[in-house]
């Protein structure tokens, strides 16, 4: 009994969908106009209701195929309330029930009631932008109402155009032989196929080979991305999109292995696509005759350069075929010499060559076939002898320009054709204007391969004019940075102060504050202006008295240090040693801010501080220091914390000649020059 109740419960929970004609909603039908794929269609649904449908209250539900494109129905209703009608009246409301299942509701128009047994017509006009599925085929629209929960499935069909002008060429036409097939057709109005869509070719029985090689099939000069066989149908997956009304050619090489039927006659094959599934036939002829034939396949399939040249070295594959069942041998030669037995693909060398080939059986010999190949895979090289530098600067109004090319080629210099001598050299006198002159050389060989070279010749005698306004000669500098100010003409000049480049503004002025790398009391400030075009320069040197004041503020526990008004960031923070009460600071960071240098002896764990003739040596954990070779007691020994060496700030700073102040309110240490 429990099992029966469980089964009834499961059945009650299952969705109830009945086919057209079951009890409940009846006489259902739908028409779509136009019914072509991807078109915006008008959907007209008719049915007989088996319950009263009250205006403004009851809903009609429609579930569209997942392949249909259903817009935001509330938006569609908002912009086109007349697009949704029930029995000729505008629907009261339209909305989306479930976007994932393409289900909408349409509310009965206010003020009307459709009685049980009466006809209902729902019309969704084209203005609602309901788009038909993108693929043709048979689909189902599901209908139910808020009064009749039984779901009724209504079938309808989406159509497409069909391919046209199918033409088939097979070579050779001999029965029983492997043949090349060229299949041409034009896609229809709805024939556009996206990358990844399929072309289908249904062939006569026994024509398709067992193994499919996609490299042996070319669709509009491109190999398909995939080939499949479904019975006698060849499915070719496109590697590129195919537009509507597009002339299309499918070339199936002999190496693919398509075989003519054994008996002579006229045969049909059928072409269709994903977008146009209706099959359209084309015919080809097969003749009964004993023959031997050689297929010539070349990669690339046709010359890819100019004047019939291959600019990609071609590879030739020869395949001998016969319909007699005899063994076939194939022979070839390049230019003169004896014929060789063909065994592996042949690569054609650079130059112009004639390939001769034929196949034979014990009873048949094919006439010798020939094909000429012109191969050039390397662009011409250009060699410039004069001028020897790029860019080239000169005061002259013209320069001799000479060089050579590696092969016979058309030579164009600055847009004008130049004669190339028999020894492949050239010489020309090129006039120059004051300023920058671009010289462009282009060489084009017979295959269409080209190479370029561009050189620059500059005619300019300009020397920059440099004015330095600051600092003044013998000016005393107390700041750490020296402010340099001035102007240069022309403005396309570069200004260097020491080794640092200053920014030159549009008006030619510049200003830079820089810190000397190796300062001395009497310091020469050197300003150098370089004219960017020619590299000509002018220098000025101003001697200043360099006495920079120093003030460094460090705060306990803070990574920020203020040095002469500029904030810097340390990777560790100062702290107070609990045992001695000494403020400990990272030695390298602070010493370098004070103008000193730090050396570290990893083996002995000794840090050495050097500044203006002073040397301080401290050893990790040791309570004495060496100052210029003399031992001095330390209140707190140096230590390593967070992989950084810390030293007592007061001892180090005062030994280096600086004053140290402790500010209790801010818990800060101030180091300043006396």
C-alpha positions in Angstrom: 0.0 0.0 0.0 2.8 2.4 0.9 4.5 1.7 -2.4 1.3 2.5 -4.3 0.9 5.8 -2.4 4.5 6.7 -3.2 4.0 6.0 -6.9 0.8 8.1 -7.0 2.7 11.0 -5.3 5.5 10.8 -7.9 3.0 10.8 -10.8 1.2 13.8 -9.3 4.4 15.8 -9.3 5.3 15.0 -13.0 4.5 17.8 -15.5 1.3 17.0 -17.5 1.9 17.6 -21.2 -0.6 16.2 -23.8 -0.4 16.2 -27.6 -2.7 18.3 -29.8 -6.2 16.9 -29.7 -6.3 15.6 -26.1 -9.1 16.5 -23.7 -9.0 20.1 -22.4 -7.9 22.9 -24.7 -8.8 21.6 -28.2 -8.6 22.4 -31.9 -5.2 24.1 -31.5 -3.1 25.4 -34.4 -0.4 27.9 -35.1 0.9 29.7 -38.1 4.1 31.7 -38.4 4.4 34.4 -41.1 7.0 34.6 -42.6 8.2 31.1 -41.6 11.8 31.5 -42.7 14.7 31.0 -40.3 15.9 34.0 -38.3 13.1 36.2 -39.6 10.9 38.2 -37.3 7.6 36.3 -37.5 4.0 36.9 -36.8 2.7 34.1 -34.5 -1.0 33.3 -34.8 -2.3 30.7 -32.3 -5.9 29.4 -32.4 -7.7 27.1 -29.9 -11.1 26.2 -28.2 -11.1 26.9 -24.5 -12.8 24.5 -22.1 -13.1 27.1 -19.3 -14.2 30.7 -19.1 -11.3 33.1 -19.5 -12.0 36.4 -17.7 -10.6 39.7 -19.0 -7.9 41.4 -17.0 -7.6 38.3 -14.7 -6.8 35.1 -16.6 -3.6 34.4 -18.5 -2.6 32.5 -21.6 0.8 30.9 -21.4 3.1 30.3 -24.4 6.4 28.4 -24.2 8.5 29.0 -27.4 11.3 26.8 -28.7 14.7 27.4 -27.0 16.2 28.3 -30.4 13.7 31.2 -30.8 14.8 34.7 -29.8 12.3 36.1 -27.4 12.9 39.8 -26.4 12.1 41.3 -23.1 8.3 41.0 -23.4 7.5 43.8 -21.0 9.8 46.0 -23.2 8.1 44.7 -26.3 4.7 45.4 -24.8 5.7 48.8 -23.7 6.8 50.0 -27.1 4.1 48.1 -29.0 0.9 47.4 -26.9 -1.0 46.6 -30.1 1.5 43.8 -30.9 -0.2 41.3 -28.6 -4.0 40.7 -29.3 -6.5 38.2 -28.1 -9.7 37.9 -30.3 -8.7 41.3 -31.8 -8.3 43.2 -28.6 -5.0 44.4 -27.1 -3.8 42.2 -24.2 -4.0 43.7 -20.7 -0.5 42.7 -19.8 2.4 40.8 -21.3 5.4 39.5 -19.3 8.2 37.0 -19.0 7.6 33.9 -16.9 11.0 32.2 -17.3 13.7 33.5 -19.6 15.6 30.1 -19.5 12.6 28.3 -21.0 11.4 31.1 -23.3 8.0 31.2 -21.5 5.7 34.3 -21.6 2.2 35.1 -20.2 -0.5 37.2 -22.0 -3.3 38.5 -19.9 -6.9 38.6 -21.3 -8.0 42.0 -22.4 -10.0 43.9 -19.8 -13.8 44.0 -20.2 -14.2 40.8 -22.2 -14.8 37.2 -21.3 -14.4 34.1 -23.5 -16.8 31.4 -22.5 -16.2 27.7 -22.4 -16.3 26.2 -25.8 -15.6 29.4 -27.6 -12.7 30.1 -30.0 -9.6 32.0 -28.9 -7.1 33.6 -31.3 -3.8 35.0 -30.0 -1.8 37.1 -32.4 1.8 38.3 -31.8 2.7 40.7 -34.6 6.1 41.2 -36.2 6.5 44.4 -34.3 7.0 42.5 -31.1 10.4 41.3 -32.6 9.9 37.6 -31.8 12.6 36.0 -34.0 12.3 32.6 -35.6 14.9 29.9 -34.7 18.1 30.2 -36.7 18.0 26.7 -38.0 15.2 25.3 -40.2 13.2 22.3 -39.0 10.2 21.2 -37.1 9.5 22.9 -33.7 6.9 22.8 -31.0 5.0 25.7 -29.3 3.5 24.7 -25.9 0.1 26.3 -24.8 -1.9 26.4 -21.5 -4.0 28.9 -19.5 -4.4 29.8 -15.9 -7.7 28.0 -15.9 -6.5 24.9 -17.8 -3.1 23.7 -16.6 -3.0 20.9 -19.1 -0.1 21.8 -21.6 -0.8 21.3 -25.3 2.0 21.0 -27.8 1.5 22.7 -31.2 3.9 21.7 -34.0 5.0 24.2 -36.6 7.9 24.3 -39.2 10.6 26.9 -39.9 11.8 27.0 -43.5 14.8 28.1 -45.4 15.9 28.8 -49.0 18.0 26.2 -50.8 21.3 26.2 -52.6 21.3 26.8 -56.4 23.3 26.4 -59.6 25.0 23.1 -58.5 27.7 22.1 -61.0 30.0 19.0 -60.7 33.2 18.3 -62.6 35.2 15.1 -62.2 38.6 14.4 -63.7 39.3 11.9 -64.9 35.8 10.6 -65.8 37.0 7.0 -66.2 34.8 4.5 -64.3 36.3 2.9 -61.3 39.2 5.4 -61.0 39.9 7.8 -58.2 39.1 11.3 -59.5 39.3 15.0 -58.6 35.9 16.5 -57.9 35.0 20.2 -58.2 31.6 21.0 -56.9 30.3 24.5 -57.4 27.1 26.1 -56.1 25.6 29.4 -54.9 24.0 29.8 -51.4 20.5 31.2 -51.3 18.9 34.2 -49.7 19.0 32.5 -46.2 22.2 30.6 -46.9 24.6 32.5 -44.7 26.6 30.0 -42.6 28.8 31.0 -39.6 32.3 29.6 -38.9 31.6 26.0 -37.8 28.6 25.4 -39.9 28.4 22.4 -42.3 28.2 21.8 -46.0 26.7 18.3 -46.9 27.5 16.4 -50.1 25.6 13.2 -50.7 27.4 11.0 -53.2 26.5 7.8 -55.1 27.1 4.5 -53.2 30.7 3.3 -53.0 32.3 6.6 -53.9 33.6 7.7 -50.4 36.9 6.3 -49.1 37.3 4.8 -45.7 39.8 7.4 -44.4 39.0 11.1 -44.7 41.8 13.6 -45.1 40.6 17.3 -44.6 43.9 18.6 -46.1 42.7 17.2 -49.4 39.5 19.3 -49.5 39.5 23.0 -50.2 36.4 25.2 -49.7 36.9 28.6 -51.3 40.7 28.1 -51.0 40.5 27.1 -47.3 40.6 23.6 -45.8 37.6 22.6 -43.7 38.2 22.4 -39.9 36.6 18.9 -39.8 35.3 16.2 -42.1 32.8 13.5 -41.1 31.0 10.7 -43.0 27.4 9.9 -42.5 26.5 7.0 -44.7 27.2 8.2 -48.2 27.1 11.9 -47.1 30.3 13.9 -46.6 29.9 16.6 -43.9 32.4 19.4 -44.3 32.7 21.8 -41.3 33.6 25.4 -42.4 36.7 27.1 -41.1 35.4 30.5 -42.1 32.0 32.1 -42.5 30.0 31.8 -45.8 27.6 34.6 -46.8 24.2 34.4 -48.5 24.2 34.4 -52.3 27.9 33.4 -52.2 29.5 31.5 -55.1 31.1 28.5 -53.4 33.6 25.9 -54.8 34.5 22.7 -53.0 37.6 21.1 -54.6 38.3 17.5 -53.6 41.8 16.5 -54.6 42.6 13.1 -56.0 44.6 12.3 -52.8 41.3 12.3 -50.9 40.3 9.1 -52.7 36.9 9.7 -54.2 36.3 7.0 -56.8 34.1 7.2 -59.9 31.4 4.5 -60.0 32.4 1.4 -62.0 29.8 1.7 -64.7 29.5 4.5 -67.2 26.6 6.8 -67.1 25.3 10.1 -65.6 25.2 10.2 -61.8 23.7 12.5 -59.3 25.1 14.0 -56.1 23.2 16.3 -53.7 24.3 19.5 -51.9 22.8 21.0 -48.8 24.0 23.1 -45.8 22.9 23.6 -42.1 21.3 26.9 -43.2 19.6 25.3 -46.3 18.9 21.6 -45.6 16.9 20.9 -48.7 19.0 18.8 -51.0 19.8 20.1 -54.5 21.2 17.8 -57.1 24.1 18.1 -59.6 25.2 15.6 -62.2 28.5 14.2 -63.4 29.5 11.8 -66.1 31.4 8.5 -65.9 32.9 6.8 -68.9 34.0 3.2 -69.2 37.6 2.9 -70.5 40.9 1.3 -69.3 43.3 4.1 -68.3 46.2 5.1 -66.1 46.3 8.6 -64.7 48.6 10.7 -62.4 47.2 13.1 -59.9 49.4 16.1 -59.3 48.8 17.8 -55.9 50.8 20.9 -55.0 51.1 22.7 -51.7 50.3 25.6 -52.0 47.7 24.7 -54.6 48.5 27.7 -56.8 51.3 30.3 -57.2 51.1 32.7 -54.3 53.4 35.4 -55.7 53.3 37.7 -58.8 53.9 36.6 -62.4 53.2 33.0 -61.7 55.9 32.7 -59.0 55.6 30.6 -55.9 57.0 32.6 -52.9 56.4 29.6 -50.7 58.5 26.6 -51.7 56.1 24.2 -53.3 55.8 20.5 -52.4 54.6 18.1 -55.1 52.7 14.9 -54.5 52.2 12.5 -57.4 49.5 9.8 -57.2 49.2 7.2 -60.0 45.7 5.6 -60.5 44.3 3.0 -62.8 40.9 1.3 -63.2 42.4 -2.0 -64.4 43.4 -3.3 -61.0 47.0 -3.5 -62.0 49.9 -2.2 -60.0 50.9 1.4 -60.8 54.4 2.9 -60.9 54.9 6.7 -61.2 58.1 8.4 -62.5 59.3 12.0 -62.6 62.2 14.2 -63.4 63.0 17.9 -62.8 64.4 19.6 -65.9 66.9 17.4 -67.8 68.1 14.0 -66.9 66.7 10.5 -66.4 63.3 9.8 -65.0 63.3 8.7 -61.3 60.8 6.4 -59.6 58.5 8.5 -57.4 58.5 7.5 -53.8 58.2 10.6 -51.5 56.9 14.2 -52.0 59.2 16.4 -54.1 60.2 19.9 -53.1 60.9 22.3 -55.9 64.1 24.4 -55.4 64.5 28.1 -56.0 64.5 29.1 -59.7 62.5 28.1 -62.8 62.1 24.3 -63.2 60.0 21.9 -65.3 58.6 18.9 -63.7 57.9 15.9 -66.0 55.9 12.9 -64.8 53.8 9.9 -65.9 52.4 6.6 -64.5 52.3 3.1 -66.0 51.0 -0.4 -65.4 52.0 -3.6 -67.1 49.6 -2.9 -70.0 49.1 0.9 -70.0 51.5 3.9 -70.1 50.3 7.5 -69.6 51.7 10.2 -71.9 54.3 12.4 -70.2 52.8 15.3 -68.4 54.7 18.5 -67.7 54.3 21.4 -65.3 56.6 24.5 -65.0 57.4 26.0 -61.6 58.8 29.4 -60.9 60.0 29.6 -57.3 61.4 32.6 -55.5 61.1 32.6 -51.7 63.6 35.3 -50.8 63.0 39.0 -51.2 65.9 41.0 -52.7 68.5 42.4 -50.4 69.5 46.1 -50.5 73.0 47.1 -49.6 73.7 50.8 -49.0 77.4 51.9 -49.3 77.0 55.7 -49.2 76.0 57.2 -46.8 77.5 54.8 -44.3 75.6 56.1 -41.3 71.9 56.5 -40.5 71.0 59.2 -39.7 73.5 61.1 -41.8 74.3 64.7 -41.0 75.7 67.1 -43.6 76.1 70.8 -44.5 75.8 70.0 -48.2 72.7 70.4 -50.4 73.0 67.0 -51.9 74.7 63.6 -51.2 75.9 60.8 -53.4 73.7 57.7 -52.8 75.0 54.3 -53.9 74.7 50.6 -53.2 73.6 47.4 -54.8 70.8 44.7 -54.8 71.2 41.0 -54.5 69.2 40.2 -57.7 67.6 41.8 -60.7 64.8 44.0 -59.3 62.9 47.2 -59.8 64.5 49.9 -57.7 62.6 52.9 -56.4 64.2 55.7 -54.4 62.0 58.4 -53.0 59.3 57.4 -55.4 61.4 57.5 -58.5 62.6 54.6 -60.6 66.4 54.2 -60.5 68.5 52.2 -63.1 70.2 49.2 -61.8 73.5 48.4 -63.7 74.4 45.0 -65.0 76.5 44.3 -61.9 73.4 45.0 -59.8 74.8 48.3 -58.5 73.3 51.8 -58.6 74.4 55.4 -58.0 72.3 58.5 -57.7 72.8 62.1 -56.5 70.1 63.0 -54.1 69.3 66.7 -53.5 68.7 67.7 -49.8 66.7 70.5 -48.2 67.8 72.2 -44.9 66.5 70.0 -42.1 65.6 66.3 -42.1 65.5 64.4 -45.4 64.0 60.9 -45.5 65.5 58.6 -48.2 63.3 55.5 -48.9 64.6 52.7 -51.0 62.4 49.9 -52.2 63.4 46.8 -54.3 60.7 44.6 -55.9 61.7 41.4 -57.7 59.7 39.5 -60.4 57.9 37.4 -57.8 56.5 40.5 -56.1 58.7 40.1 -53.0 59.9 43.4 -51.8 62.3 44.9 -49.2 62.7 48.3 -47.8 65.4 50.5 -46.3 64.9 54.0 -45.0 67.7 56.4 -44.1 67.7 60.0 -42.8 69.9 62.8 -44.0 69.9 66.0 -42.0 71.2 69.4 -43.2 71.5 71.7 -40.2 74.1 74.2 -38.8 72.2 75.2 -35.7 74.1 75.6 -32.3 71.9 75.9 -29.3 71.8 79.2 -27.3 72.0 78.5 -23.5 71.1 80.9 -20.7 71.5 80.0 -17.0 69.7 82.2 -14.6 70.2 80.2 -11.4 72.5 79.5 -9.5 74.7 82.6 -9.6 78.5 82.3 -9.6 79.8 81.7 -6.1 76.3 81.5 -4.6 76.1 79.7 -1.2 73.7 76.7 -1.4 72.3 75.6 2.0 69.7 73.2 0.6 70.5 69.6 -0.2 69.3 70.1 -3.8 70.7 72.7 -6.1 68.1 74.5 -8.1 69.1 75.2 -11.7 67.0 77.5 -13.8 67.4 78.9 -17.4 66.3 78.7 -21.0 67.5 77.2 -24.3 66.9 78.0 -27.9 65.8 76.2 -30.1 63.3 74.4 -27.8 64.0 71.1 -29.5 67.2 70.8 -27.5 68.0 68.6 -24.6 69.4 70.1 -21.4 71.5 68.0 -19.0 72.6 69.2 -15.5 75.4 66.9 -14.5 74.1 63.5 -15.6 70.4 64.4 -15.1 68.2 65.6 -18.0 65.9 68.5 -17.4 62.5 69.0 -18.9 62.4 71.8 -21.5 59.1 73.5 -21.7 57.4 74.7 -24.9 58.7 78.2 -24.3 62.3 76.9 -24.0 62.6 77.4 -20.2 63.8 74.6 -17.8 64.1 74.2 -14.1 65.6 71.3 -12.1 66.6 70.7 -8.5 69.2 68.0 -8.3 71.4 66.5 -5.6 75.1 66.2 -6.6 76.5 62.6 -6.6 79.9 63.6 -5.2 79.5 67.0 -3.6 82.5 69.2 -2.5 82.5 72.6 -0.9 83.3 74.4 -4.1 81.1 72.6 -6.5 80.9 73.3 -10.3 77.3 73.1 -11.7 77.7 72.1 -15.3 74.8 72.7 -17.7 75.0 71.2 -21.2 72.6 71.9 -24.0 72.4 69.5 -26.9 70.6 70.3 -30.2 68.6 67.1 -30.7 68.8 67.1 -34.5 72.5 67.4 -35.0 73.9 66.6 -31.6 75.8 69.9 -31.5 76.2 71.1 -27.9 77.2 74.0 -25.7 78.2 74.0 -22.0 78.2 76.4 -19.1 79.7 75.9 -15.7 78.8 77.9 -12.5 80.8 77.4 -9.3 78.8 77.4 -6.1 79.6 77.1 -2.4 77.8 73.9 -1.4 76.9 73.8 2.3 73.6 71.9 2.6 71.8 71.9 5.9 70.4 68.5 7.0 67.4 67.7 9.2 66.0 64.2 9.6 62.9 63.4 11.7 62.2 59.7 12.6 59.1 58.6 14.7 59.2 55.6 16.9 57.1 52.8 15.3 56.6 54.7 12.0 57.9 53.7 8.6 57.8 57.3 7.4 61.0 59.5 7.7 61.1 63.2 6.9 64.3 64.3 5.3 64.7 68.0 4.7 60.9 68.3 4.3 60.6 65.3 2.0 58.8 62.2 3.2 60.5 58.8 2.5 59.4 55.3 3.4 61.5 52.7 5.2 60.8 49.0 5.2 61.4 48.8 9.0 60.5 51.2 11.8 62.7 52.8 14.6 62.1 51.3 18.1 63.3 51.8 21.7 65.5 49.1 23.2 63.7 48.1 26.5 67.0 47.1 28.3 68.9 50.4 27.7 66.2 52.9 26.6 68.2 53.7 23.5 66.5 54.6 20.2 67.5 52.1 17.5 67.4 53.0 13.8 68.1 51.1 10.5 71.7 52.0 9.9 71.8 51.9 6.1 68.7 54.0 5.5 69.6 56.8 8.0 73.3 56.9 7.2 72.7 57.3 3.5 70.2 60.1 4.2 73.0 61.9 6.2 75.3 61.6 3.2 77.4 58.7 4.4 78.0 55.2 3.0 77.6 51.8 4.6 79.5 48.5 4.1 78.5 45.1 5.6 80.9 42.3 6.4 78.7 39.2 6.5 81.4 36.9 7.8 82.4 39.0 10.9 78.9 40.7 11.1 80.5 44.1 11.1 78.9 47.3 9.7 81.2 50.1 8.7 80.0 53.7 8.3 82.1 56.2 6.2 81.5 59.9 5.8 84.0 62.7 5.0 87.1 61.0 6.3 85.3 59.4 9.3 85.0 55.6 9.8 82.8 54.0 12.4 83.0 50.1 12.8 80.3 48.4 14.8 79.9 44.6 15.4 76.6 43.0 16.0 76.1 42.3 19.7 79.4 44.0 20.8 79.3 47.0 23.2 82.3 48.7 21.8 82.8 50.5 18.5 85.9 51.6 16.6 86.0 55.2 15.5 88.9 55.9 13.2 90.7 53.0 14.8 90.0 54.0 18.5 87.7 51.9 20.8 84.6 53.6 22.1 82.1 52.1 24.6 78.5 51.8 23.5 75.4 52.0 25.7 73.6 49.6 23.5 75.2 47.2 21.0 74.0 47.0 17.4 71.5 44.3 16.6 69.7 42.6 13.8 65.9 42.8 13.7 63.5 41.9 10.8 66.7 41.1 8.7 67.9 44.7 9.1 70.9 46.1 11.2 69.8 48.6 13.9 72.2 50.9 15.7 71.8 53.5 18.5 70.9 56.7 16.8 72.4 59.2 19.2 75.9 57.5 19.2 76.1 57.2 15.4 74.6 60.6 14.6 76.7 62.6 17.1 79.9 60.7 16.1 79.2 61.7 12.5 79.0 65.3 13.7 75.2 65.9 13.8 73.0 67.1 16.7 70.3 64.8 18.1 67.1 66.0 19.8 64.4 63.8 21.5 60.8 65.1 21.3 58.8 63.3 24.0 55.4 64.6 22.9 55.7 63.1 19.4 58.1 60.3 20.4 60.4 61.5 17.6 64.1 61.8 17.0 65.4 64.9 15.2 68.9 64.8 13.6 70.3 68.0 12.2 73.5 69.5 11.0 75.2 71.8 13.6 
